[in-house]
Amino acid sequence: MRSQISIAAVTPDSSRRRLASAGKFLVLVIAAFLTLAPVVWTLITALTPANVATGQTEFGPGAFIDVFQKIPILLYTWNSALVTLLIAAGQMLSAAMAGYVFARFDFGGKRILFGLILATMMVPMQVTIVPVFMLIRGMGLSDTLLALIIPMIPTAFGTFLMRQYFMGLPPELAEAAQIDGAGPWKIFFRIYLPLAAPGLAIVGILAFNYHWNEFFRPLILTISEQNFTLPLGLVTLQGNLGTGSVATVLAGVVLSMIPAALVFVFGQKPLREGLTAGVSK
């Protein structure tokens, strides 16, 4: 009797479900391996530099010490932090204000203007870098950190994201605030902006991760080494590849990943909340 019950319990549907679960688990394991294996290899190689005299690897922080001795990494880190944080803050503010206007106000040409803003997302940066360079030079900001900050404050993606977020908030809040005598600026900053914090977190975190690792624009817009950002400054370590000091190059890469990793660790909760906001509605 027990054998019959156990045989009946193993149905084709349950077998398929177990097989599907095993297949999903296998795919996730492979994806995790492909994602983490290069990072683990980089970290291990950076911690085991080769001894120039003996040619054998030795475990220790020697490669990281070499990075500080060969390049002014603290200066590059400061430049990257300043540029990235100001861009992220500027994009959060500009995206919030533009998104709020497109979501809550009606004016002539609103749809056309919003469509033009979205169209800029389809234009590659390589197409606009020359006009941007000419404008920056005309403003007298060539080879400055402001040349990296000012052009990136407007954001089409952030405007679209915040517009959708504000459209999901109840308009009755503004009506109630207007009855109490609140003006447009007070309604925006005191009521809607705090409610849009998850959306602002998405804009800020994505902006930080993108511009912290940005290489192309600093390469074009900066010349002086004192204005190099971290990704551009790490290129000077490539000369160590000819001497076999691969660990020094990878140590610089590991150091550059630390701020982005910290932002991910501490920002994943607001990012997750912002991305899933409204799903359960």
C-alpha positions as CSV (number, residue, x, y, z in Angstrom):
1,M,0.0,0.0,0.0
2,R,2.8,2.4,0.9
3,S,4.6,1.6,-2.3
4,Q,1.5,2.4,-4.3
5,I,1.1,5.8,-2.6
6,S,4.8,6.7,-3.2
7,I,4.6,5.7,-6.8
8,A,1.4,7.7,-7.2
9,A,3.0,10.7,-5.6
10,V,5.7,10.9,-8.3
11,T,3.7,12.2,-11.2
12,P,5.0,13.5,-14.5
13,D,4.1,17.1,-13.5
14,S,6.2,16.9,-10.4
15,S,9.1,15.5,-12.3
16,R,8.8,18.3,-14.9
17,R,8.8,20.9,-12.1
18,R,11.8,19.4,-10.5
19,L,13.6,19.3,-13.8
20,A,12.7,22.9,-14.5
21,S,13.9,24.0,-11.1
22,A,17.2,22.1,-11.6
23,G,17.6,23.8,-15.0
24,K,17.0,27.2,-13.6
25,F,19.5,26.6,-10.8
26,L,22.1,25.4,-13.3
27,V,21.6,28.5,-15.4
28,L,22.0,30.8,-12.4
29,V,25.1,28.9,-11.3
30,I,26.6,29.4,-14.8
31,A,25.7,33.0,-14.9
32,A,27.1,33.6,-11.4
33,F,30.3,31.9,-12.4
34,L,30.7,33.9,-15.6
35,T,30.1,37.1,-13.7
36,L,32.2,36.5,-10.6
37,A,35.1,34.5,-12.1
38,P,36.9,37.5,-13.7
39,V,36.5,39.5,-10.5
40,V,37.9,36.7,-8.4
41,W,40.8,36.1,-10.8
42,T,41.6,39.9,-10.8
43,L,41.6,40.0,-7.0
44,I,43.8,36.9,-6.7
45,T,46.2,38.1,-9.3
46,A,46.5,41.5,-7.6
47,L,47.3,39.9,-4.3
48,T,49.9,37.5,-5.7
49,P,52.4,39.7,-7.6
50,A,55.4,38.1,-9.2
51,N,58.8,38.8,-7.6
52,V,61.1,40.5,-10.1
53,A,64.2,38.7,-8.8
54,T,62.9,35.1,-8.5
55,G,59.9,35.3,-10.9
56,Q,57.7,33.5,-8.3
57,T,54.4,34.9,-7.0
58,E,54.2,36.1,-3.4
59,F,51.0,36.8,-1.5
60,G,50.8,40.3,-0.2
61,P,49.8,43.9,-0.9
62,G,52.9,44.8,-2.9
63,A,51.0,45.4,-6.1
64,F,48.7,47.9,-4.3
65,I,51.7,49.7,-2.8
66,D,53.1,50.0,-6.3
67,V,50.0,51.6,-7.6
68,F,50.3,54.4,-5.0
69,Q,54.0,54.8,-5.9
70,K,53.6,54.9,-9.7
71,I,50.5,57.2,-10.1
72,P,48.8,59.9,-7.9
73,I,45.8,57.7,-7.4
74,L,44.5,59.8,-4.5
75,L,44.2,62.8,-6.8
76,Y,42.5,60.7,-9.5
77,T,40.1,59.3,-7.0
78,W,39.3,62.8,-5.7
79,N,38.7,64.1,-9.2
80,S,36.4,61.1,-10.0
81,A,34.5,61.5,-6.8
82,L,34.0,65.2,-7.3
83,V,32.8,64.8,-10.9
84,T,30.6,61.8,-10.2
85,L,28.9,63.1,-7.1
86,L,28.2,66.5,-8.7
87,I,26.8,64.9,-11.9
88,A,24.6,62.5,-9.8
89,A,23.3,65.4,-7.7
90,G,22.7,67.6,-10.7
91,Q,20.9,64.8,-12.6
92,M,18.7,64.0,-9.6
93,L,17.6,67.7,-9.3
94,S,17.2,68.4,-13.0
95,A,15.4,65.1,-13.7
96,A,13.1,65.6,-10.7
97,M,12.2,69.2,-11.8
98,A,11.8,68.3,-15.5
99,G,9.8,65.1,-14.8
100,Y,7.5,67.0,-12.4
101,V,6.8,69.7,-15.1
102,F,6.0,67.1,-17.8
103,A,3.8,65.1,-15.4
104,R,1.8,67.9,-13.7
105,F,1.7,70.9,-16.0
106,D,0.0,71.4,-19.4
107,F,1.6,73.7,-21.9
108,G,1.8,74.1,-25.7
109,G,4.2,71.7,-27.4
110,K,4.5,69.5,-24.3
111,R,4.4,66.2,-26.2
112,I,6.7,67.4,-29.0
113,L,9.3,68.7,-26.5
114,F,9.1,65.5,-24.4
115,G,9.6,63.5,-27.6
116,L,12.6,65.5,-28.6
117,I,14.1,64.9,-25.2
118,L,13.6,61.2,-25.5
119,A,15.0,61.3,-29.0
120,T,18.4,62.4,-27.6
121,M,18.7,59.0,-26.0
122,M,19.2,57.5,-29.4
123,V,22.1,59.8,-30.4
124,P,25.5,58.2,-29.6
125,M,27.9,60.3,-27.5
126,Q,30.5,60.0,-30.2
127,V,28.2,62.1,-32.5
128,T,27.8,65.0,-30.0
129,I,31.3,65.0,-28.4
130,V,32.7,67.4,-31.0
131,P,29.9,70.1,-30.7
132,V,30.2,69.7,-26.9
133,F,33.9,70.2,-27.1
134,M,33.5,73.4,-29.1
135,L,30.9,74.7,-26.7
136,I,33.1,73.9,-23.7
137,R,36.1,75.7,-25.4
138,G,33.9,78.7,-26.2
139,M,32.9,78.9,-22.5
140,G,36.6,78.9,-21.5
141,L,36.2,75.6,-19.6
142,S,38.6,73.5,-21.6
143,D,40.7,71.0,-19.6
144,T,38.7,71.6,-16.4
145,L,36.5,69.3,-14.3
146,L,33.5,71.6,-15.0
147,A,33.9,70.4,-18.7
148,L,33.0,66.9,-17.5
149,I,30.2,68.0,-15.1
150,I,28.1,70.6,-16.8
151,P,27.2,68.8,-20.1
152,M,26.0,65.7,-18.1
153,I,23.6,67.4,-15.7
154,P,20.6,67.2,-18.1
155,T,19.5,63.6,-18.5
156,A,16.8,62.3,-20.9
157,F,16.5,59.0,-19.1
158,G,16.2,60.5,-15.7
159,T,13.5,62.9,-17.0
160,F,11.5,60.1,-18.5
161,L,11.9,58.0,-15.3
162,M,10.9,60.8,-12.9
163,R,7.9,61.8,-15.2
164,Q,6.6,58.3,-15.0
165,Y,7.1,58.3,-11.2
166,F,5.3,61.6,-10.6
167,M,2.5,60.5,-12.8
168,G,1.9,57.6,-10.4
169,L,1.5,59.9,-7.5
170,P,-2.0,61.2,-6.6
171,P,-2.8,64.7,-7.9
172,E,-5.1,65.2,-5.0
173,L,-2.0,66.0,-2.8
174,A,-1.4,69.1,-4.9
175,E,-5.0,70.2,-4.7
176,A,-5.1,69.8,-1.0
177,A,-1.8,71.8,-0.6
178,Q,-3.2,74.6,-2.9
179,I,-6.3,74.9,-0.6
180,D,-3.9,75.4,2.3
181,G,-2.1,78.2,0.4
182,A,1.0,76.3,-0.8
183,G,2.6,77.6,-3.9
184,P,4.1,75.5,-6.8
185,W,7.6,75.4,-5.4
186,K,6.4,74.4,-1.9
187,I,4.2,71.7,-3.3
188,F,7.1,70.3,-5.3
189,F,9.8,70.4,-2.6
190,R,7.7,69.7,0.4
191,I,5.2,67.1,-0.9
192,Y,6.1,65.4,-4.2
193,L,9.9,65.4,-4.0
194,P,10.1,63.4,-0.7
195,L,7.6,60.9,-2.2
196,A,9.8,60.5,-5.2
197,A,12.8,59.5,-3.2
198,P,12.9,55.9,-4.6
199,G,12.9,57.3,-8.1
200,L,15.6,59.8,-7.3
201,A,17.7,56.9,-5.8
202,I,17.6,55.1,-9.1
203,V,18.7,58.2,-11.0
204,G,21.5,58.9,-8.6
205,I,22.9,55.3,-8.4
206,L,22.8,54.7,-12.1
207,A,24.5,58.1,-12.7
208,F,27.2,57.3,-10.2
209,N,27.9,53.8,-11.6
210,Y,28.0,55.1,-15.2
211,H,30.2,58.2,-14.7
212,W,32.5,56.6,-12.2
213,N,33.7,54.2,-14.9
214,E,33.5,56.7,-17.7
215,F,36.6,56.9,-19.9
216,F,35.7,58.4,-23.3
217,R,34.7,61.9,-22.3
218,P,37.6,62.5,-19.9
219,L,39.9,61.3,-22.6
220,I,38.6,64.0,-25.0
221,L,37.9,66.9,-22.7
222,T,40.9,66.8,-20.3
223,I,44.6,67.1,-21.1
224,S,46.4,67.9,-17.8
225,E,47.2,65.0,-15.6
226,Q,45.9,67.0,-12.6
227,N,42.4,66.8,-14.1
228,F,42.5,63.1,-14.9
229,T,39.7,60.9,-13.5
230,L,40.5,57.5,-12.1
231,P,39.7,55.4,-15.2
232,L,41.8,57.7,-17.3
233,G,44.6,57.8,-14.8
234,L,44.8,54.0,-14.6
235,V,45.7,53.9,-18.3
236,T,49.2,55.1,-17.3
237,L,49.7,51.8,-15.5
238,Q,49.6,49.9,-18.8
239,G,53.3,50.4,-19.1
240,N,53.7,47.9,-16.4
241,L,52.4,45.2,-18.7
242,G,55.6,45.3,-20.7
243,T,57.6,44.5,-17.6
244,G,55.3,41.7,-16.5
245,S,53.8,43.5,-13.6
246,V,50.2,42.5,-14.4
247,A,49.4,42.5,-10.7
248,T,50.1,46.3,-10.5
249,V,47.6,47.0,-13.3
250,L,45.0,44.7,-11.7
251,A,45.6,46.2,-8.3
252,G,44.6,49.6,-9.7
253,V,41.5,48.1,-11.2
254,V,40.6,46.6,-7.8
255,L,41.0,49.9,-6.1
256,S,38.8,51.6,-8.6
257,M,36.1,49.0,-8.1
258,I,35.8,49.7,-4.3
259,P,33.7,52.9,-4.4
260,A,31.3,51.4,-7.0
261,A,31.0,48.2,-4.9
262,L,30.2,50.3,-1.8
263,V,27.5,52.3,-3.6
264,F,26.0,49.0,-4.7
265,V,26.0,47.5,-1.2
266,F,24.5,50.5,0.5
267,G,22.3,51.5,-2.4
268,Q,20.8,48.2,-3.5
269,K,17.8,48.6,-1.1
270,P,16.6,52.0,-2.3
271,L,17.4,50.9,-5.9
272,R,15.3,47.7,-5.5
273,E,12.5,49.7,-3.9
274,G,12.5,52.2,-6.7
275,L,12.5,49.6,-9.4
276,T,9.7,47.7,-7.8
277,A,7.6,50.7,-6.8
278,G,4.1,50.4,-8.1
279,V,4.3,46.7,-9.0
280,S,1.9,45.7,-6.3
281,K,-0.6,48.4,-7.2
